[in-house]
Structure formats: structure tokens, C-alpha cells
């Protein structure tokens, strides 16, 4: 191990060739950038030159160099991969109970909404849950928004059924799934021949 003295950074390095090898072989783009920063510094490049080559600001280059000195090669790369994130609001058991609860009617007899799920979650966890988190958990346990297709206020079901019944057979076949043979014209009624 030897010291590589730069005008603004003191770098403790094993081998310049090893740094170059790790830089060239890194598969993670953040790790590659960090190894490039350290490799350029180890070659004697100044922080300003390193900044021009890598596109990072001088302050960040100094931080990466300090991290390399403190932790070695393990300190480089995207440290966010090691962050497990926040703990979920509901445990797996509570999520199963929520899924079972959603199979039943909502407490007010209506449909389940994000706000209603958030209220249920608040009761289970004894903490305030924002309605958006209720919506997130609705999706997380496998539920999706189901909105019935809108109907025209003047639509008459009997006349619609009669219209479909009286269509020529060839037109019904196109509508039933052969639309790809004549080009995509979604939702249009077309007659063959």
C-alpha cells in the first residue's frame, strides 16, 4: 500500500493496475464510475481533471476518495443497494387478514376504498395511516379498480340484442376475433366481401 499524493486528495491505494482492472470490469454503472474516479486520482490526475472526465463535481470526487480510503474497494459502488428500506406498515399476517377482510363487504356496506382500508390499517397498527397507503395496500394484496363500462342513458337492451342477432354471420365472425386478418380497426363493425 502506498500513498498517492494529489493536490487536493490523499489516496491510499494498492495498485493502479488493479484499480483500472476493476474499473473496466465493473458491471454496476455507479461502481464503474467510482472506480474510474479513484483510478484517475491514482494516476495523478487533479480533482478538476477528474471532474471533467467523469462529469461529477469536485466535492463528490473528494467524498468518493475519502470513502475509498476509509472502507477500501467495498466502500465504492451504489450504497443504496444495502438499504433495506422502511419496514412495511402491515406484516404478512396482517396483509393476509386484510385480503380476507376485503373479500367481505366494507363496514359501511359500500365498496372498499383506499380511505376505508387505511382506517382498517390504523386500527390494526394503532398508528395513523394516510389514505394513499390504503390504496397502495389494496393493490399490493391483488385488488384492482373495477369500473363498469358506461352505458348510454338512452340505450335499450332489447333493441341492442335484436341488432346483434340480425347481423349477417360474416360480420359476427369478424367481430368475434378475426379482426387481425383485415388490419386493426378496434371497435368498428365491418362486413366481408
PEMOUR-V562543 format. One record per run of one state. SS is the DSSP state (H for helix, E for strand, C for the rest). FROM is the first residue (numbers start at 1). TO is the last residue. Records with the same first field share a line. If there is no record, write none. Layout:
BEGIN
SS->FROM-TO  FROM-TO
END
This chain:
BEGIN
C->1-1  6-9  14-15  26-28  43-46  55-57  76-78  83-91  104-113  126-130  141-156  166-168  182-193
E->2-5  10-13
H->16-25  29-42  47-54  58-75  79-82  92-103  114-125  131-140  157-165  169-181
END
